[in-house]
Amino acid sequence: MKVRLLNAALISALTIITTTAPAAEAQHVENIKFGDFSNWVTRHIKESGVIGGNQKTIYEIGPNATINGASAYTPTGGSPWATSNVYAKVMGITKTSNAVFPDTRDGGNRCAKLTTVMEHCKAIGLINIDVVVAGTIFLGRMFEPIKSTSNPMSKMEMGVPFTKRPKALRFDYKLTIPNTNQRTYSSGLSKQKTLQGHDNAEIFLLLQRRWEDEKGNLHAKRVGTARQLYSKSTNGWVNKHEMTISYGDITGKPWYKKYMGLIAKDKSYYARNSKGKLVPVIEEGWDDANATPTHMLMMFSAGSGEPYVGTLGLTLWVDNVALVY
């Protein structure tokens, strides 16, 4: 079958990189644009009167700005970041959700705070739903307004064009996991459930080589992998933490865990094809260890389970995201 690389993959990776700084010998560090989380877009949205008509504030990562009103957000200033914060309009009702916040760490520097929360939406005779939201930031875009809680992956574009081969992902982080052995499932579509075991924070960087077939379907092979679950609270900030990026098939490595494997077809992330349509990206196998990627997927999340499952109150702080070469 005739295939062609996505034109978008030819966009320079420099669009998401800021400064380059020397580090250890034969090593340099490139900061992800807006990855110091010093700048935020503040959105003020009035929810529908039928659910209280409250003025809510939600945040996005980008150049300092204030947006008033219920309008779909488009990333500004070249920011590559998206969040799980959204403006939704379900059955004509305007609702917001916010689980990612700007915060201040010691010394006054700003950072990102990601937490797992329960969002409530109740209007007598119309709608009565509770939804678990794990605060998440990722490289890509969320498409608003959100109109339902079904198939959450289809409402976001995961990944950005990227053609480099870094050695590691570097960042500062702090983690607090509540002292509980419970998770909550609540999607708004079925009865709320309590599940055993606490959730984990999850962080990953995945490199893919993508292509599009003649029917507009997107395919990928996995070039590089760095994926970890974090299950213990930290004693304050852990600075300059690094996750090594391993290239090629990692299934034979002694440290390999099942969650590091290829993305299952029914859990595929979505991206736009050459016609601008959001379609799933199907990972079909492991690429050669020397392959050049076309896209980078990066995510930090206060949860690691299925959508709408989490340990309420689990909180991950993130700062100074960079790539090490």
Disulfide bonds with the S-S distance in Angstrom:
none
